[in-house]
Amino acid sequence: MQIKQNGLEREKSTLLLIGSGPVIFSLIERFHHEWSLTLVLKENAPDDGLPAAVKIVRGNATDSLVLRQAGAENAKAIVAATDNDEVNLEVCRLCGHLFQTEKRLALVRSVQNLSAFEKEGIETIDTGSSIALAAETRLRKGSRAAFGVGLGKGEVYEVTV
């Protein structure tokens, strides 16, 4: 599938998504126009309301055959956002070791597990810290979190002049 960007047509890169729920569905909504999306779902997970362009593969995402069926060997990036840190770690580990996936990102629910992801070179989003940061930016007058600024340690302040 091709997209037009800056007047030029280019092939969409593949983004592999693992899991279901609000995080995955928000990612699909944000990225379905610029990425070729493949979603790996458990056998019984609902897939209502997904854009027709999203390819769905059903099965255990920690199975290398399921990942291969999902196109992991051609995926530029993977986001593992299940409710299980061990599953997210294993999926990202497999994609890195077997398929040399360029960008691996995982949702981490327990801060005690962060070091295991870091050891594997997997980028993480700590759900607790992310939610706390979002709440803090809404509660502090004049302060807004700038996700991605200063490796997550930077802040941008709003000042009324």
Secondary structure, 3 states (H helix, E strand, C coil): CEEEECCEEEECEEEEEECCCHHHHHHHHHHCCCEEEEEEECCCCCCCCCCCCCEEEECCCCCHHHHHHCCHHHEEEEEECCCCHHHHHHHHHHHHHHHCCCEEEEEECCHHHHHHHHHCCCEEEEHHHHHHHHHHHHHCCCEEECCCHHHHCCEEECCCC
